[in-house]
Amino acid sequence: MSQPPLPVRVPLVTQPWGILKSLQMARRNILSIIPAIATKQPMVSGKTGKRWHMVMDPTAIREVLQDRLDNYPKAMVVKNLLKPAIGESLFIAEGAHWRWQRRTAAPVFSARNMLNLSPIMTAAAERSCDRITTAGPRAINMADEMVTTTFDVISDVTFSGDDSIDRDAVHVAIEDYIAQAGKISLFDILGFPDWVPRPDRIVSGKAVRQMKRLADTAIEARAKRGSNGTPDLLDLLLEGVDPKTKRQMNTAELRDNLLTFIVAGHETTALTLSWSLYLMGFDQAAQDKARAETQSVLQGRAATGDDVEHLPFIRQIIDEALRLYPPAGMLSRTAQVHDTLGGREIIPGDTVMIPIYALGRHEQLWDDPDAFKPERFADRKSIDRYAYLPFGDGPRICIGASFALQEAVIILATLLSRFKFTAVAGKNPEPVMILTLRPEGGVWLTAEPA
């Protein structure tokens, strides 16, 4: 009896590569440097310029992300790629500088504030439906459509009421930056200091300057004008105060964190939705089940924040898409002290990687790991907390996780209640990670009224 087909995946390495081959492959797709045995073993170590360890053992992962957080700060390669755009913001900062920013920003992402922002997500889902309907029966690249939709959301929750902001310019600047800045340099792999120029960062400099200029303009205008109705993300950040030190963010700190939320907030959710829709085109039975749930709950209207808890199968689809195609497919840390992880010696300067992509497909942690089975998330308690890390974990877990999940459920439920999506033959996307795990080639689907 033949096995059912599997959704697209990254071909993992079956033999060791030298440093130049590794660089070449990493610039094309970071995930292609993951050895296939990383889906079978609890830990894999090697040396490519520097000593490295890939950790897939949940206990050891907990030690890195939770128990010994300060011993494993984010790797310099990650900071070097992102610092020109987002400075010492929450995503990059370490120690006390990170802690006070996290305390200041945490209330911004409270459940109440997220629910207050949900009408913006509902409105964006409605506009997406309108565009899909207008496009008619032809094939649509739903990856592009989801980028448009989630940027709609993040720009409305950031710049609501500010007509002076050129949102298209912000979008273009962010896309230009992501396209260039994520390409790993040989200098990064070899551990060269940050002051050594990287060609791709020089190329992306114009986009960075444009992003910062637009963000500064928005912050200064809002500080003068004040809030305009329901507080949006920018209002909440402007009002934020660290409860411990009473410190508030200055304009540069606000700008860097705002850009972090804008870049991360629309890119990662767009990818989650794109891969979810690819999987719906791949598995029509799951799509039919999802549509039945959404139509029963929504009764023809768009989904709202209040509907999210009543759409469990939609959430399972999103969780499974995040397992198979995590937007952040790899976390990288640099060891600061001598340590032991999973029985292996770690020395200062070692790169410790958590390949989230391999973790989600690990044979010892998941049944039939390469298959699309959303029902595996029906019982969340049965899943090891450190076997499933689409948003990281520990004190540095993604601060916007609840925002992203609420948005993804609202948009996916609305689309599936209105349309039947069918995959276009011969148009499978290729999972490629530069900064994030994107469906290269697009997610091409036809949409007909459900």
C-alpha positions as CSV (number, residue, x, y, z in Angstrom):
1,M,0.0,0.0,0.0
2,S,1.5,3.3,-1.1
3,Q,2.1,6.1,1.4
4,P,0.0,9.3,1.0
5,P,2.0,12.2,-0.4
6,L,3.8,14.6,2.0
7,P,3.8,18.4,1.9
8,V,6.9,20.1,0.7
9,R,10.0,20.0,2.8
10,V,13.7,21.1,2.9
11,P,16.1,18.4,1.7
12,L,18.5,18.1,4.7
13,V,22.3,17.4,4.5
14,T,23.4,13.8,4.3
15,Q,27.2,14.4,4.2
16,P,29.5,17.1,5.8
17,W,30.3,20.2,3.8
18,G,33.4,22.5,4.0
19,I,33.1,26.1,5.0
20,L,32.8,27.6,1.5
21,K,30.1,25.1,0.4
22,S,28.3,25.8,3.7
23,L,28.4,29.5,3.1
24,Q,27.1,29.1,-0.5
25,M,24.2,26.9,0.7
26,A,23.4,29.1,3.7
27,R,23.1,32.2,1.5
28,R,20.6,30.3,-0.6
29,N,18.7,28.6,2.3
30,I,19.9,28.5,5.9
31,L,17.9,25.4,6.6
32,S,19.9,23.4,4.0
33,I,22.9,23.3,6.4
34,I,20.9,21.2,8.9
35,P,22.1,17.6,8.8
36,A,19.4,14.9,8.3
37,I,20.5,13.2,11.5
38,A,19.3,16.3,13.4
39,T,15.8,14.8,13.0
40,K,16.9,11.6,14.6
41,Q,19.5,12.5,17.3
42,P,19.1,14.6,20.4
43,M,22.2,16.7,19.6
44,V,24.7,17.1,16.7
45,S,28.0,18.9,16.9
46,G,30.6,20.0,14.4
47,K,33.0,22.7,13.3
48,T,32.6,25.1,10.4
49,G,35.0,27.9,11.1
50,K,33.7,27.8,14.7
51,R,32.5,24.9,17.0
52,W,28.8,24.5,16.8
53,H,26.1,22.3,18.4
54,M,22.5,21.7,17.2
55,V,20.3,20.9,20.1
56,M,17.0,19.0,19.7
57,D,16.7,17.5,23.2
58,P,13.8,19.3,25.0
59,T,15.6,19.1,28.4
60,A,18.8,20.7,27.0
61,I,16.7,23.3,25.1
62,R,15.0,24.3,28.3
63,E,18.4,24.8,29.9
64,V,19.4,27.2,27.1
65,L,16.2,29.2,26.8
66,Q,15.0,29.1,30.4
67,D,17.3,27.9,33.1
68,R,20.6,29.4,32.0
69,L,19.4,32.2,29.8
70,D,22.2,34.7,30.6
71,N,24.8,32.1,29.7
72,Y,23.4,31.8,26.1
73,P,22.8,35.3,24.6
74,K,21.7,35.6,21.0
75,A,24.5,34.8,18.6
76,M,26.4,37.8,17.1
77,V,25.6,36.6,13.6
78,V,21.9,37.3,14.4
79,K,22.6,40.7,16.1
80,N,24.9,41.7,13.2
81,L,22.2,41.0,10.7
82,L,19.4,42.9,12.5
83,K,21.1,45.6,14.6
84,P,21.4,48.2,11.7
85,A,17.6,48.2,11.4
86,I,16.3,47.7,14.9
87,G,19.2,48.8,17.1
88,E,19.2,47.6,20.8
89,S,15.5,46.8,20.8
90,L,13.8,44.0,22.6
91,F,14.7,41.5,19.9
92,I,18.5,42.1,20.3
93,A,19.2,43.7,23.7
94,E,20.6,41.6,26.5
95,G,20.7,41.7,30.3
96,A,19.3,44.8,32.2
97,H,18.7,46.7,28.9
98,W,16.5,44.0,27.6
99,R,14.7,43.5,31.0
100,W,13.5,47.1,31.4
101,Q,12.3,47.2,27.8
102,R,10.4,43.9,28.2
103,R,8.7,45.1,31.4
104,T,7.7,48.3,29.6
105,A,6.3,46.6,26.5
106,A,4.7,43.6,28.2
107,P,1.4,45.4,29.2
108,V,1.1,46.5,25.5
109,F,0.4,42.9,24.5
110,S,-2.1,42.1,27.3
111,A,-5.2,40.0,26.4
112,R,-7.4,43.1,26.8
113,N,-5.4,45.2,24.4
114,M,-5.2,42.4,21.9
115,L,-9.0,42.0,21.9
116,N,-9.4,45.7,21.5
117,L,-7.2,45.6,18.4
118,S,-9.1,42.6,16.9
119,P,-11.6,44.7,14.8
120,I,-8.7,45.9,12.8
121,M,-7.9,42.2,12.0
122,T,-11.5,41.5,11.1
123,A,-11.6,44.5,8.7
124,A,-8.3,43.4,7.0
125,A,-9.8,39.9,6.5
126,E,-12.9,41.5,4.9
127,R,-10.7,43.5,2.5
128,S,-8.7,40.4,1.6
129,C,-12.0,38.6,0.8
130,D,-13.0,41.5,-1.4
131,R,-9.7,41.4,-3.3
132,I,-9.9,37.6,-3.9
133,T,-13.5,38.0,-5.1
134,T,-12.5,40.8,-7.5
135,A,-9.6,38.6,-8.9
136,G,-12.2,36.1,-10.1
137,P,-11.5,32.5,-10.8
138,R,-7.9,32.9,-11.9
139,A,-4.9,31.6,-9.8
140,I,-3.8,33.9,-7.0
141,N,-0.5,34.0,-5.2
142,M,-1.9,33.8,-1.7
143,A,1.6,34.4,-0.2
144,D,1.6,38.0,-1.7
145,E,-2.1,38.4,-0.6
146,M,-1.2,37.5,3.0
147,V,1.7,39.9,3.0
148,T,-0.7,42.7,1.9
149,T,-3.3,41.6,4.5
150,T,-1.0,41.4,7.5
151,F,0.7,44.7,6.6
152,D,-2.8,46.2,6.5
153,V,-3.2,45.0,10.1
154,I,0.2,46.1,11.4
155,S,0.0,49.5,9.8
156,D,-3.5,50.1,11.1
157,V,-2.6,49.1,14.7
158,T,0.5,51.2,14.4
159,F,-0.4,54.3,12.4
160,S,-4.2,54.5,12.9
161,G,-5.5,57.9,12.0
162,D,-2.1,59.1,10.6
163,D,-2.8,59.8,7.0
164,S,0.6,61.6,6.8
165,I,2.4,58.3,6.9
166,D,3.3,56.8,3.5
167,R,2.5,53.2,4.3
168,D,3.5,52.0,0.9
169,A,6.9,53.5,1.4
170,V,7.2,51.7,4.8
171,H,6.2,48.4,3.2
172,V,8.7,48.8,0.3
173,A,11.6,49.8,2.7
174,I,10.9,46.7,4.9
175,E,10.8,44.3,2.0
176,D,14.0,45.8,0.5
177,Y,15.7,45.4,3.9
178,I,14.6,41.8,4.5
179,A,15.7,40.8,0.9
180,Q,19.3,42.0,1.5
181,A,20.0,42.0,5.2
182,G,19.3,38.3,5.8
183,K,22.1,37.0,3.5
184,I,24.8,35.5,5.7
185,S,28.3,36.8,5.1
186,L,31.4,34.6,5.2
187,F,32.6,37.2,7.8
188,D,29.7,36.3,10.0
189,I,30.4,32.5,9.9
190,L,34.0,33.1,10.7
191,G,33.1,35.4,13.6
192,F,34.7,38.6,12.3
193,P,34.0,41.7,14.5
194,D,31.0,43.9,13.6
195,W,33.2,46.8,12.4
196,V,34.4,44.8,9.4
197,P,32.0,46.0,6.5
198,R,29.5,43.4,5.1
199,P,28.6,44.1,1.5
200,D,24.9,43.2,1.9
201,R,24.5,45.6,4.8
202,I,25.9,48.4,2.7
203,V,23.3,47.6,0.1
204,S,20.5,47.5,2.6
205,G,21.6,50.8,4.2
206,K,19.2,53.0,2.1
207,A,16.2,50.9,3.1
208,V,17.2,51.1,6.8
209,R,17.5,54.9,6.7
210,Q,14.1,55.2,5.0
211,M,12.5,52.9,7.6
212,K,13.9,54.9,10.5
213,R,13.0,58.2,9.0
214,L,9.4,57.2,8.5
215,A,9.1,55.7,12.0
216,D,10.6,58.9,13.6
217,T,8.1,61.0,11.8
218,A,5.2,58.8,13.0
219,I,6.4,58.9,16.6
220,E,6.9,62.7,16.7
221,A,3.6,63.4,15.1
222,R,1.7,61.1,17.5
223,A,3.5,62.6,20.5
224,K,2.2,66.0,19.5
225,R,-1.3,64.9,18.5
226,G,-2.1,62.3,21.1
227,S,-4.3,59.2,20.9
228,N,-7.3,59.2,18.5
229,G,-9.9,56.8,20.0
230,T,-8.9,53.2,20.9
231,P,-5.2,53.3,21.8
232,D,-3.1,51.6,19.1
233,L,0.3,50.0,19.3
234,L,2.2,53.3,19.0
235,D,-0.1,55.0,21.7
236,L,0.5,52.1,24.1
237,L,4.3,52.2,23.6
238,L,4.4,56.0,24.1
239,E,2.5,55.5,27.3
240,G,4.6,52.6,28.5
241,V,6.5,52.9,31.7
242,D,8.9,50.3,33.3
243,P,7.1,49.6,36.6
244,K,10.5,49.0,38.3
245,T,12.6,51.9,37.2
246,K,9.8,54.3,36.0
247,R,11.8,54.7,32.8
248,Q,10.1,55.4,29.5
249,M,11.4,54.8,26.0
250,N,13.0,57.8,24.2
251,T,12.3,58.4,20.5
252,A,15.2,56.2,19.3
253,E,14.1,53.3,21.6
254,L,10.5,53.7,20.6
255,R,11.5,53.7,16.9
256,D,13.7,50.6,17.2
257,N,11.0,48.6,19.0
258,L,8.2,49.9,16.7
259,L,10.2,48.7,13.7
260,T,10.8,45.4,15.4
261,F,7.0,44.9,15.8
262,I,6.3,46.1,12.3
263,V,8.9,43.9,10.6
264,A,8.2,40.8,12.8
265,G,4.5,41.5,13.2
266,H,3.5,41.3,9.5
267,E,6.2,39.1,8.0
268,T,5.8,36.1,10.4
269,T,2.0,36.1,10.5
270,A,1.9,36.4,6.7
271,L,4.1,33.4,6.4
272,T,2.0,31.4,9.0
273,L,-1.1,32.1,6.9
274,S,0.6,31.4,3.6
275,W,1.8,28.0,4.7
276,S,-1.6,27.3,6.3
277,L,-3.3,28.0,3.0
278,Y,-0.8,25.9,1.1
279,L,-1.7,23.0,3.5
280,M,-5.4,23.6,2.9
281,G,-4.8,23.3,-0.9
282,F,-2.7,20.2,-0.2
283,D,-5.4,18.5,2.0
284,Q,-8.9,19.1,0.8
285,A,-10.4,16.9,3.5
286,A,-8.9,19.1,6.2
287,Q,-10.1,22.2,4.3
288,D,-13.6,20.8,4.2
289,K,-13.5,20.1,8.0
290,A,-12.2,23.6,8.6
291,R,-14.9,25.2,6.4
292,A,-17.7,23.3,8.2
293,E,-16.4,24.7,11.6
294,T,-16.0,28.3,10.4
295,Q,-19.4,28.4,8.6
296,S,-21.1,26.9,11.7
297,V,-19.5,29.6,14.0
298,L,-19.5,32.6,11.7
299,Q,-22.8,32.2,9.8
300,G,-21.6,34.3,6.9
301,R,-19.8,37.1,8.8
302,A,-16.1,37.7,9.2
303,A,-14.4,36.3,12.3
304,T,-13.8,38.5,15.3
305,G,-11.6,38.3,18.4
306,D,-14.5,36.8,20.4
307,D,-14.8,33.9,17.9
308,V,-11.2,32.7,18.3
309,E,-11.8,30.4,21.2
310,H,-14.7,28.8,19.3
311,L,-12.5,27.8,16.3
312,P,-10.3,25.0,17.7
313,F,-9.7,23.2,14.4
314,I,-8.6,26.5,12.7
315,R,-6.1,26.9,15.6
316,Q,-4.9,23.3,15.1
317,I,-4.2,24.0,11.4
318,I,-2.2,27.1,12.3
319,D,-0.3,25.2,15.0
320,E,0.5,22.4,12.6
321,A,1.6,24.9,9.9
322,L,4.0,26.4,12.5
323,R,5.4,23.0,13.3
324,L,6.1,22.1,9.7
325,Y,7.1,25.6,8.5
326,P,8.2,27.7,11.5
327,P,8.8,31.3,10.4
328,A,11.9,31.4,12.6
329,G,13.4,28.1,11.5
330,M,16.5,28.4,13.6
331,L,17.6,30.0,16.9
332,S,21.2,30.7,17.5
333,R,23.0,31.4,20.7
334,T,26.7,32.0,21.8
335,A,27.9,30.2,24.9
336,Q,29.5,32.5,27.5
337,V,30.8,29.9,30.0
338,H,31.9,26.3,30.2
339,D,28.8,24.1,30.4
340,T,27.4,20.6,29.6
341,L,24.4,20.1,27.4
342,G,23.0,16.7,26.7
343,G,26.2,15.2,28.0
344,R,28.4,17.3,25.7
345,E,31.0,19.8,26.7
346,I,30.3,23.4,25.7
347,I,33.1,25.9,25.8
348,P,32.8,29.8,25.7
349,G,32.4,31.0,22.1
350,D,30.6,27.9,20.9
351,T,27.6,28.5,18.7
352,V,24.5,26.7,20.1
353,M,21.7,26.3,17.6
354,I,18.2,25.2,18.1
355,P,17.0,24.2,14.7
356,I,13.2,24.8,15.2
357,Y,12.6,23.3,11.7
358,A,14.3,20.0,12.6
359,L,12.8,20.0,16.1
360,G,9.3,20.1,14.6
361,R,10.1,17.1,12.4
362,H,12.1,15.0,14.9
363,E,11.3,11.3,14.8
364,Q,11.7,10.8,18.6
365,L,9.3,13.7,19.4
366,W,6.5,13.4,16.7
367,D,4.5,10.6,15.2
368,D,4.8,10.6,11.4
369,P,6.7,14.0,11.6
370,D,6.7,15.0,8.0
371,A,2.9,14.5,7.6
372,F,0.2,17.2,7.9
373,K,-2.0,16.1,10.9
374,P,-3.6,19.1,12.6
375,E,-5.4,16.9,15.0
376,R,-2.2,16.1,16.8
377,F,-2.7,19.5,18.5
378,A,-6.2,18.6,19.8
379,D,-4.6,17.7,23.1
380,R,-2.0,20.4,23.8
381,K,-1.0,18.8,27.1
382,S,0.3,15.7,25.3
383,I,3.0,17.8,23.5
384,D,6.3,18.5,25.3
385,R,6.6,22.2,25.8
386,Y,10.2,22.3,24.5
387,A,9.4,20.1,21.4
388,Y,7.3,22.8,19.8
389,L,8.8,26.3,19.8
390,P,7.4,28.4,16.9
391,F,7.7,31.5,19.2
392,G,10.7,30.4,21.2
393,D,10.3,30.0,25.0
394,G,11.5,31.2,28.3
395,P,11.7,34.8,29.3
396,R,12.5,35.7,25.7
397,I,9.4,34.1,24.2
398,C,8.0,36.2,21.4
399,I,6.1,39.1,23.1
400,G,3.7,39.3,20.2
401,A,2.7,35.6,20.1
402,S,-0.9,36.2,21.2
403,F,-1.3,39.0,18.7
404,A,0.0,36.8,15.9
405,L,-2.2,33.8,16.8
406,Q,-5.4,35.9,17.2
407,E,-4.7,37.6,13.8
408,A,-4.0,34.3,12.0
409,V,-7.1,32.6,13.3
410,I,-9.4,35.6,12.4
411,I,-8.0,35.8,8.8
412,L,-7.8,32.1,8.1
413,A,-11.3,31.4,9.4
414,T,-12.8,34.2,7.4
415,L,-11.1,33.1,4.2
416,L,-12.0,29.4,4.6
417,S,-15.6,30.3,5.4
418,R,-16.0,32.2,2.2
419,F,-13.8,30.3,-0.4
420,K,-12.9,26.8,-1.5
421,F,-9.1,26.9,-2.3
422,T,-7.6,24.5,-4.8
423,A,-3.9,24.1,-5.5
424,V,-2.5,24.9,-8.9
425,A,-0.9,21.9,-10.5
426,G,2.9,22.1,-10.7
427,K,3.1,25.2,-8.6
428,N,4.4,23.8,-5.3
429,P,6.3,26.4,-3.1
430,E,9.9,25.7,-2.0
431,P,10.6,26.2,1.8
432,V,13.5,28.7,1.8
433,M,14.8,30.4,4.9
434,I,16.9,33.6,4.7
435,L,15.7,35.6,7.7
436,T,12.4,33.7,7.8
437,L,11.0,30.6,6.2
438,R,9.3,31.7,3.0
439,P,7.4,29.7,0.4
440,E,9.6,30.5,-2.6
441,G,7.7,30.6,-5.8
442,G,4.5,31.6,-4.0
443,V,1.4,29.8,-2.8
444,W,-0.7,29.6,-5.9
445,L,-4.4,28.7,-5.4
446,T,-7.6,29.2,-7.2
447,A,-10.5,30.4,-5.1
448,E,-14.2,29.8,-5.7
449,P,-17.1,30.9,-3.5
450,A,-17.8,28.3,-0.8
